[in-house]
Amino acid sequence: MGYGLFLFTGIFLAGKYSIYFLLGGILFPILLYNTLKNFSNIVLFYIVFLPFIQHFNFYALKAGDFYVTPHMFIQFIILLMVFSNFIINHNFNQKKLNFLDKLIVFLVVATIFSLIYANSLPVNHTKRWLLFYTGIFENVSFYFVILYLLKTQEEFTKKIIISIVISSLSSLLIAYLELGNLGFNLIKVYMSRMVIGFGFRNTNLFGMYSAIIFPLYFYVLANKKFSNIKIILWASFIVISLLSVITFNRGTFLIIAIELFFLFFIKQNRKIIYLFITGVILGSIYFNELILLYIQRFLGGIQETNIDLSSLYRIEAWKLGVSLLFLFPFGLGAGGFQFAWERFGPYPQIYLGTPHQLFLSIGVDYGTLSMIVFILILIVSYYYSNFLSKNTSESNNLFRYLKISLIGFVCYGITTGGELSHLSGFTAPNNGYSLLLFTLLAIISFHSNYKKL
């Protein structure tokens, strides 16, 4: 208890340098001890602090034309540790890859082919490879890291879910710093939503994170297996709910409403849903400007260029993105959309960076084949989850909630956007939300091997 108090006090006092305080002064001894004891714990710590670590990607070290961020360094160490353990202890006679695993491997092959093709195009090649490394290589390698640990560690699924759920507490640390700089003023938060993200680059990316993990809170809160840490789980649920509301993100608002609709059909969740809705209503009454700001967000006039013109640009980006799937079927390389927008877009003076639609982003960056493969990955994952939810002895099982997470992710990706890795400026890739997606896909893949599909 005293050590935990020291941890949080040190983080707050260290301010913007808290990443060094956290990694060097506190987490390193803990991680070293736990790694020597059980190296899988470092993966769980990494997931818990993922939003916190991602926030400090701006503190990158230059290595030639590339930049190495804290999360890239930590994940590379994890990959080396797991790979060495795999080589030493793996039984190569075990069951081979299932269909979902093969699709994910094929996604890597398709994207590499696209990158080779894009070498002939006048796009920023360093940026292209950095986005490939963080958007494809890191996500896929982390998928297989989780898959391996699930096969070798007892009750690792439960531990992963707990780590994902309480990761919102590390988002709270960043939210405290960001909101403190804004004087905890809702109007300033509303105006700053594109430069704050509670551990992610902006509220759009935080919305992707929220869409993926929000249904999991209902699973752990309604499940007796987690009763010994109920206080922490409720605190994490309150945090993710609060932060999701104050993003003032239309996509987040709509996707949470969609997920609540599906969650309502699971009887065990209804009390939690009622409490959530009651809390939102009471909070909106107490902070009455919250309702006014959301009305402005949804119904603001055309003169509010920071609201409506962004939607108009998004529609134009979608149109161009669809055209590029046919003009460049092998892709432009990661980050290539801006190159096309400046030449073919109706507003080339506006920087967009991506088509602001998940599947179009993948198709434009890595080619139509890669986009189709990624869609197939999600379809197969949903099919596996649906099968497992119907053929698991536990009625209120995890896979019912993973289906809703997949639905939320797809709906958010279609309506609001997102990429497998978002590059802020040139030095700060942000892919924490997609790492969590691939973590959930690994859980689905692992458990599908124990059922006849």
C-alpha positions in Angstrom: 0.0 0.0 0.0 2.8 2.4 0.9 4.7 1.5 -2.2 1.6 2.2 -4.4 1.1 5.6 -2.7 4.8 6.4 -3.5 4.2 5.3 -7.1 1.3 7.6 -7.8 2.8 10.5 -5.8 6.0 10.3 -7.7 4.2 10.3 -11.1 2.1 13.4 -10.3 5.1 15.3 -8.9 7.3 14.4 -11.9 4.8 15.9 -14.3 5.9 15.6 -17.9 9.1 13.8 -16.9 7.0 11.1 -15.2 7.8 8.6 -17.9 11.4 8.5 -16.9 10.5 8.4 -13.2 8.0 5.6 -13.9 10.3 3.5 -16.1 13.6 4.1 -14.4 12.8 4.7 -10.8 9.9 2.4 -10.2 8.8 0.1 -12.9 12.2 -1.2 -13.9 12.9 -2.8 -10.5 9.3 -4.2 -10.4 9.5 -5.5 -14.0 13.0 -7.0 -13.4 11.8 -8.8 -10.3 8.7 -10.1 -11.9 10.5 -11.0 -15.1 12.9 -13.1 -13.3 10.0 -14.7 -11.4 7.7 -15.1 -14.5 8.5 -13.2 -17.7 4.8 -13.2 -18.8 4.2 -10.6 -16.1 6.0 -7.9 -18.1 3.4 -8.3 -20.9 0.6 -7.8 -18.4 2.4 -4.7 -17.0 2.9 -3.4 -20.6 -0.9 -3.8 -21.3 -1.8 -2.0 -18.0 0.4 1.0 -18.7 -0.1 1.0 -22.5 -2.0 4.3 -22.7 0.5 5.9 -20.3 3.5 4.7 -22.4 1.9 5.6 -25.7 1.4 9.2 -24.5 5.1 9.6 -24.2 5.9 8.5 -27.7 6.8 12.1 -28.4 9.9 11.5 -26.3 11.6 9.5 -29.0 15.3 8.8 -29.7 16.5 9.5 -33.2 18.3 6.5 -34.8 19.3 7.5 -38.3 16.2 8.2 -40.3 14.0 6.5 -37.7 12.8 7.3 -34.2 12.6 4.8 -31.4 9.8 5.5 -28.9 9.4 4.1 -25.4 6.7 1.6 -26.5 8.7 0.4 -29.5 11.7 -0.3 -27.2 9.6 -2.1 -24.5 7.7 -4.2 -27.1 11.0 -5.2 -28.8 12.4 -6.4 -25.5 9.2 -8.4 -24.9 9.5 -9.9 -28.4 13.1 -11.0 -27.8 12.3 -12.5 -24.5 9.3 -14.5 -25.7 11.1 -15.6 -28.9 14.1 -16.9 -27.0 11.8 -18.7 -24.6 9.9 -20.1 -27.6 13.1 -21.5 -29.2 14.2 -23.1 -25.9 10.9 -24.6 -24.8 8.6 -25.0 -27.7 7.4 -28.4 -28.8 7.4 -28.2 -32.6 5.1 -31.2 -32.8 2.2 -29.2 -31.4 -0.8 -28.2 -33.4 0.0 -25.9 -36.3 -1.6 -22.5 -37.1 -5.4 -22.4 -37.5 -7.2 -20.5 -40.3 -7.3 -17.2 -38.4 -3.5 -17.4 -37.7 -2.8 -18.1 -41.3 -4.9 -15.1 -42.4 -2.9 -12.9 -40.1 0.4 -14.2 -41.5 -1.0 -13.7 -45.0 -1.8 -10.1 -44.1 1.9 -9.5 -43.4 2.9 -11.1 -46.7 0.4 -8.9 -48.6 1.5 -5.7 -46.9 5.2 -6.4 -47.5 4.4 -6.9 -51.2 2.6 -3.6 -51.2 5.6 -1.9 -49.5 8.0 -3.3 -52.2 5.6 -2.0 -54.9 5.4 1.4 -53.3 9.2 1.8 -53.5 8.6 3.2 -57.0 6.3 5.9 -55.8 7.4 9.4 -54.6 6.2 9.0 -51.0 8.1 9.3 -47.8 9.8 5.9 -47.4 11.0 6.4 -43.9 7.5 7.3 -42.7 6.1 4.3 -44.7 8.4 1.8 -43.0 7.8 3.3 -39.6 4.0 2.9 -40.0 4.5 -0.6 -41.3 6.6 -1.5 -38.3 4.2 -0.1 -35.8 0.9 -0.9 -37.7 1.7 -4.4 -39.0 4.8 -5.9 -37.5 4.2 -4.8 -33.9 0.6 -5.8 -34.0 1.1 -9.2 -35.6 4.2 -10.0 -33.5 2.2 -9.1 -30.3 -0.6 -11.3 -31.5 1.7 -14.3 -31.6 3.4 -13.3 -28.3 -0.1 -13.4 -26.6 -0.9 -16.6 -28.4 2.3 -18.3 -27.2 1.7 -17.1 -23.6 -1.9 -18.3 -23.6 -0.5 -21.8 -24.6 2.1 -21.8 -21.9 0.7 -19.9 -18.9 -2.2 -21.0 -16.7 -5.3 -18.8 -16.6 -3.6 -16.2 -18.8 -6.8 -15.2 -20.5 -8.2 -14.0 -17.2 -5.0 -12.1 -16.5 -5.1 -10.4 -19.9 -8.7 -9.3 -19.5 -7.9 -7.8 -16.1 -4.9 -6.0 -17.5 -6.9 -4.5 -20.4 -9.7 -3.4 -18.1 -7.6 -1.6 -15.6 -5.5 0.0 -18.3 -8.0 2.8 -18.1 -6.5 3.8 -14.8 -3.2 4.7 -16.6 -5.4 6.7 -19.0 -6.6 8.6 -15.9 -3.0 9.6 -15.1 -2.6 11.2 -18.5 -6.1 12.7 -18.3 -5.1 14.3 -15.0 -2.1 16.0 -16.6 -4.0 17.1 -19.8 -7.1 18.3 -18.0 -5.0 20.0 -15.4 -3.3 22.0 -18.1 -6.8 23.1 -19.3 -7.9 24.1 -15.8 -10.4 21.2 -15.8 -12.7 23.4 -17.9 -15.1 21.4 -20.1 -15.3 24.2 -22.7 -11.5 24.1 -23.1 -11.6 20.3 -23.2 -14.1 20.5 -26.0 -12.0 23.0 -27.9 -8.8 20.9 -27.4 -10.2 17.5 -28.3 -7.9 17.1 -31.3 -4.7 17.5 -29.2 -5.6 15.6 -26.1 -6.4 11.8 -26.0 -5.8 10.6 -22.4 -2.9 8.4 -23.5 -3.6 8.6 -27.2 -2.9 11.3 -29.8 -6.4 12.7 -29.9 -9.9 11.8 -28.8 -10.7 10.0 -32.0 -8.0 7.4 -31.2 -9.1 7.2 -27.6 -12.6 6.5 -29.0 -11.2 3.5 -30.9 -9.6 2.3 -27.6 -12.9 2.8 -25.8 -14.9 1.0 -28.4 -12.7 -2.1 -28.2 -12.6 -2.5 -24.4 -15.9 -1.0 -23.2 -17.9 -4.3 -23.4 -15.2 -6.1 -21.4 -16.1 -4.1 -18.3 -19.6 -5.6 -18.3 -18.1 -9.1 -18.5 -15.8 -8.7 -15.5 -18.4 -6.8 -13.4 -21.1 -9.4 -14.0 -18.7 -12.4 -13.4 -18.1 -13.9 -10.0 -14.6 -15.0 -11.0 -13.5 -11.3 -10.6 -15.3 -10.6 -7.3 -12.0 -10.3 -5.3 -11.0 -7.2 -7.3 -14.5 -5.7 -7.8 -13.5 -2.3 -6.3 -10.7 -1.8 -8.8 -12.9 -3.0 -11.7 -15.7 -0.6 -10.8 -13.1 2.3 -10.5 -11.8 1.4 -13.9 -15.3 1.3 -15.4 -16.1 4.7 -13.9 -12.9 6.1 -15.4 -13.5 4.7 -18.9 -17.1 5.9 -18.8 -16.1 9.4 -17.7 -13.3 9.8 -20.2 -15.4 8.5 -23.0 -18.1 11.1 -22.3 -15.8 14.0 -22.1 -14.1 13.2 -25.4 -17.0 15.0 -27.1 -16.5 12.5 -29.9 -19.6 11.8 -31.9 -18.3 8.4 -33.0 -17.6 7.4 -29.4 -21.0 8.5 -28.3 -22.8 6.5 -31.0 -20.6 3.3 -30.7 -21.1 3.1 -26.9 -24.9 3.5 -27.6 -24.7 0.6 -30.1 -22.7 -1.5 -27.7 -25.1 -0.8 -24.8 -27.9 -1.9 -27.1 -26.3 -5.3 -27.6 -25.2 -5.6 -24.0 -28.8 -5.1 -22.9 -29.7 -8.4 -24.3 -27.4 -10.1 -21.8 -29.6 -10.2 -18.7 -26.7 -9.9 -16.2 -25.7 -6.5 -17.6 -28.9 -4.6 -17.2 -28.3 -3.3 -13.7 -24.9 -2.1 -14.8 -26.4 -0.4 -17.8 -29.1 1.3 -15.7 -26.3 2.6 -13.3 -24.3 3.8 -16.3 -27.3 5.7 -17.8 -28.2 7.1 -14.4 -24.7 8.3 -13.8 -24.5 10.0 -17.2 -27.9 11.8 -16.6 -26.9 13.0 -13.1 -23.5 14.1 -14.4 -25.1 16.0 -17.2 -27.5 17.7 -14.8 -24.6 18.7 -12.5 -22.3 19.8 -15.3 -25.1 21.4 -17.4 -22.7 22.7 -20.0 -22.0 19.1 -21.0 -25.4 18.8 -22.7 -25.0 22.1 -24.4 -21.6 21.1 -25.8 -22.9 17.8 -27.1 -25.8 19.6 -28.8 -23.2 21.9 -30.4 -21.1 18.9 -31.4 -24.0 17.2 -33.1 -26.0 20.1 -34.4 -23.5 23.0 -34.8 -24.2 25.3 -37.7 -22.2 25.3 -41.0 -20.4 28.4 -39.9 -18.7 26.3 -37.2 -15.9 25.3 -39.6 -14.0 23.3 -37.0 -17.0 20.9 -36.8 -18.9 20.7 -40.1 -16.1 21.3 -42.6 -14.2 18.4 -41.0 -17.2 16.2 -41.9 -17.2 17.5 -45.5 -13.5 16.8 -45.9 -14.0 13.3 -44.5 -16.7 12.6 -47.1 -14.3 13.8 -49.9 -11.5 11.7 -48.4 -13.8 8.6 -48.5 -14.6 9.3 -52.2 -10.9 9.6 -53.1 -10.1 6.6 -51.0 -12.5 4.4 -53.0 -11.1 5.7 -56.2 -7.5 4.9 -55.1 -8.5 1.3 -54.5 -8.9 1.0 -58.3 -6.2 3.4 -59.3 -3.6 1.9 -57.0 -4.8 -1.7 -56.3 -1.4 -2.6 -54.8 -1.5 0.4 -52.4 0.5 3.6 -52.1 2.5 2.4 -49.1 1.7 3.4 -45.5 1.1 7.1 -45.2 0.6 7.5 -49.0 -2.9 8.9 -48.9 -1.6 12.5 -48.3 0.5 12.1 -51.5 -2.7 11.3 -53.4 -4.8 13.9 -51.7 -2.4 16.7 -52.7 -2.6 15.6 -56.3 -6.2 14.4 -56.7 -8.1 15.8 -53.7 -10.6 18.7 -54.1 -8.9 20.5 -51.1 -5.2 19.8 -51.5 -4.2 22.7 -49.2 -5.9 20.8 -46.3 -3.8 18.1 -44.5 -5.7 14.9 -43.9 -3.1 12.2 -43.8 -5.6 9.3 -44.1 -9.0 8.6 -45.6 -10.5 8.7 -42.1 -12.1 5.3 -42.6 -10.4 2.2 -41.2 -10.8 -0.2 -44.2 -10.1 2.5 -46.8 -6.9 3.4 -44.8 -5.7 -0.2 -45.0 -6.7 -0.5 -48.7 -5.0 2.8 -49.7 -1.9 2.1 -47.7 -1.4 -1.6 -48.3 -3.6 -2.5 -51.3 -7.0 -3.9 -52.0 -5.9 -7.5 -51.2 -4.6 -6.5 -47.7 -7.9 -4.7 -47.0 -9.9 -7.9 -48.0 -7.6 -10.1 -45.9 -8.1 -7.8 -42.9 -11.9 -7.8 -43.4 -11.7 -11.6 -43.5 -9.8 -11.7 -40.3 -12.6 -9.8 -38.6 -15.3 -12.0 -40.1 -13.5 -15.2 -39.1 -12.9 -13.8 -35.6 -16.6 -13.0 -35.2 -17.5 -16.5 -36.5 -15.2 -18.1 -34.0 -16.5 -15.9 -31.2 -20.1 -16.7 -32.1 -19.4 -20.4 -32.2 -17.5 -20.3 -28.8 -20.2 -18.2 -27.2 -22.8 -20.9 -28.1 -20.6 -23.9 -27.2 -19.1 -22.8 -23.9 -20.5 -24.2 -20.7 -20.6 -20.8 -19.0 -23.7 -18.9 -20.1 -22.2 -15.5 -19.4 -19.0 -16.2 -21.2 -16.2 -13.9 -22.5 -16.9 -14.6 -26.2 -20.4 -12.9 -26.0 -18.6 -9.7 -25.1 -15.8 -10.2 -27.6 -18.4 -10.3 -30.4 -19.7 -6.9 -29.2 -16.2 -5.5 -29.1 -15.6 -6.6 -32.7 -18.9 -5.0 -33.7 -18.0 -1.7 -31.9 -14.5 -1.7 -33.5 -15.9 -2.2 -37.0 -18.7 0.4 -36.6 -16.2 2.9 -35.2 -13.7 2.2 -38.0 -16.4 2.7 -40.6 -18.0 5.9 -39.2 -15.1 7.7 -37.5 -11.9 6.3 -38.9 -8.6 5.1 -37.5 -5.6 3.3 -38.8 -3.6 0.4 -37.5 -1.0 2.9 -36.5 -1.5 6.7 -36.4 1.6 8.8 -36.9 1.6 12.2 -35.2 4.1 14.5 -36.9 7.0 12.3 -37.8 8.2 10.8 -34.5 5.2 9.6 -32.5 3.4 6.5 -33.8 0.3 5.5 -31.8 -1.0 2.0 -32.1 -2.1 1.0 -28.6 -5.8 0.5 -29.6 -4.8 -1.9 -32.4 -2.4 -3.8 -30.1 -5.4 -4.5 -27.8 -7.5 -5.6 -30.8 -4.9 -8.1 -31.9 -4.7 -9.2 -28.2 -8.4 -10.1 -28.3 -8.0 -11.8 -31.7 -5.3 -14.0 -30.1 -7.6 -15.0 -27.3 -10.3 -15.9 -29.8 -7.8 -17.9 -31.9 -6.4 -19.8 -28.8 -9.7 -20.9 -27.5 -11.0 -21.9 -30.9 -8.3 -24.6 -31.0 -10.2 -26.4 -28.1 -13.5 -26.5 -29.9 -14.5 -28.2 -33.1 -15.3 -25.5 -35.6 
